[in-house]
Amino acid sequence: MSEVAFIALGANLGDRPANLAAARAALSMVAGVELLAASSVEETIPLGSLVQAPYLNQMLAVATTLDPLMLLARLQRIERQLGRVRTQRWSARTIDLDIVRFGERSVQSPALVLPHPGLPHRDFWQREVEELEQLLEAAA
């Protein structure tokens, strides 16, 4: 049985639109994941106190048969394939893939917290979630 997960994409290094497109394409190739809808892309200022370039952000709704930790592992593999290097928290990145929501599940583990604790504090995520919910409702 599949569940709907919302995945946030962000990029502020390199060719940002191409990085988002590559992440969408890679995610569409993951077994057990089906892309349902994509939000608009929007540019945002970086979070945290480091000086860096603005981000391009987008959110995807996917249907998945993977459990949350398996999905997270696939997302982190995509990040590595697209040149993501984890250094300092809040630092610039070629791609960032975050699970924002996973059905109605609540997860509290060292590797993953769901719903994402940043959701209530990121207006752009809230806009993107709302847009995706409207797209999914219209498609139903």
FITI-856153 format. One record per residue (C-alpha): y, x, z. Coordinates in nm, 3 decimals. Layout:
% residues N
Y,X,Z
...
***
This chain:
% residues 140
0.000,0.000,0.000
0.340,0.138,-0.092
0.660,0.137,0.110
1.019,0.174,-0.004
1.191,0.494,0.102
1.556,0.589,0.049
1.611,0.954,-0.038
1.954,1.119,-0.036
2.028,1.392,-0.290
2.313,1.637,-0.248
2.422,1.952,-0.433
2.726,2.179,-0.412
2.610,2.503,-0.576
2.560,2.575,-0.944
2.553,2.297,-1.201
2.563,2.008,-0.956
2.489,1.724,-1.204
2.199,1.924,-1.350
2.064,1.993,-1.001
2.064,1.621,-0.918
1.897,1.543,-1.252
1.632,1.810,-1.194
1.559,1.670,-0.847
1.525,1.316,-0.986
1.292,1.442,-1.259
1.080,1.645,-1.015
1.055,1.352,-0.775
0.943,1.123,-1.055
0.649,1.359,-1.116
0.520,1.345,-0.756
0.189,1.159,-0.730
0.230,0.854,-0.508
0.604,0.818,-0.574
0.770,0.574,-0.815
1.145,0.571,-0.874
1.279,0.216,-0.827
1.657,0.258,-0.839
1.934,0.518,-0.827
2.279,0.478,-0.678
2.598,0.596,-0.841
2.682,0.965,-0.802
2.982,1.041,-0.586
3.166,1.355,-0.483
3.220,1.413,-0.112
3.368,1.677,0.111
3.116,1.900,0.293
3.003,1.815,0.644
3.036,2.073,0.918
3.297,2.343,0.959
3.197,2.590,0.686
3.436,2.629,0.393
3.248,2.538,0.075
3.267,2.343,-0.248
3.242,1.962,-0.254
2.906,1.792,-0.291
2.774,1.555,-0.550
2.565,1.292,-0.374
2.328,1.021,-0.488
2.056,0.813,-0.327
1.727,0.699,-0.472
1.499,0.414,-0.375
1.134,0.498,-0.429
0.808,0.318,-0.372
0.560,0.557,-0.216
0.204,0.559,-0.091
0.269,0.888,0.090
0.330,0.890,0.464
0.674,1.012,0.577
0.567,1.368,0.661
0.381,1.407,0.332
0.687,1.282,0.145
0.905,1.528,0.339
0.672,1.815,0.241
0.699,1.715,-0.127
1.079,1.699,-0.101
1.097,2.042,0.059
0.874,2.182,-0.218
1.115,2.039,-0.478
1.408,2.196,-0.293
1.240,2.537,-0.302
1.153,2.498,-0.672
1.518,2.422,-0.744
1.644,2.731,-0.561
1.721,2.594,-0.216
1.734,2.869,0.042
1.757,2.757,0.403
1.997,2.978,0.595
2.274,2.849,0.817
2.288,2.480,0.906
2.546,2.290,0.698
2.562,2.575,0.445
2.604,2.531,0.069
2.292,2.446,-0.131
2.166,2.393,-0.482
1.990,2.076,-0.369
1.935,1.888,-0.047
1.680,1.606,-0.027
1.674,1.391,0.287
1.466,1.087,0.371
1.724,0.842,0.502
1.500,0.539,0.556
1.129,0.479,0.514
1.054,0.108,0.514
1.105,-0.022,0.864
0.946,0.284,1.022
1.089,0.474,1.313
0.973,0.837,1.336
1.059,1.086,1.610
0.901,1.425,1.545
1.025,1.784,1.544
1.009,1.782,1.161
1.150,1.435,1.089
1.359,1.164,1.251
1.376,0.821,1.085
1.594,0.644,1.020
1.799,0.958,0.954
2.035,1.010,1.250
2.323,1.084,1.011
2.312,0.741,0.845
2.558,0.567,1.080
2.805,0.856,1.044
2.809,0.905,0.666
3.011,0.640,0.488
2.888,0.758,0.147
2.524,0.709,0.255
2.604,0.360,0.377
2.767,0.276,0.042
2.470,0.419,-0.147
2.216,0.228,0.067
2.408,-0.095,0.009
2.419,-0.031,-0.365
2.043,0.035,-0.374
1.966,-0.276,-0.171
2.167,-0.484,-0.419
1.987,-0.323,-0.714
1.646,-0.384,-0.557
1.735,-0.744,-0.475
1.854,-0.806,-0.832
1.530,-0.659,-0.971
1.308,-0.876,-0.748
***
